[in-house]
Amino acid sequence: QEHDLFAEMKEVLSDVWVVILYLFGVFALYWHLRQGFQSAWQTMGINHKKYTPIIKMAGAAYALIICLAFALMPVSFYFNCI
């Protein structure tokens, strides 16, 4: 018995509430990754007035890129771009 996962995803992600819940999870992931990136550097002992702002900015950019990529799928399915 074959499953058409693409069709199943398209059906599930056509519901606006599923997409909103998914995007809420992606938003939570953004904050988790942003904090985790900076905390990882601090755990390794890199915590300096000069470097911490750069690390925080890099963490925010990293988290934003990852989360935008994750958010692209349900939004694309919902607006029938895929």
Protein Blocks (a to p, Z undefined) as FASTA:
>chain_A
ZZdfklmmmmmmmpmklmmmmmmmmmmmmmmmmmmmmmmmmmnopacfklmmmmmmmmmm
mmmmmmmmmmmmmmmmmnopZZ
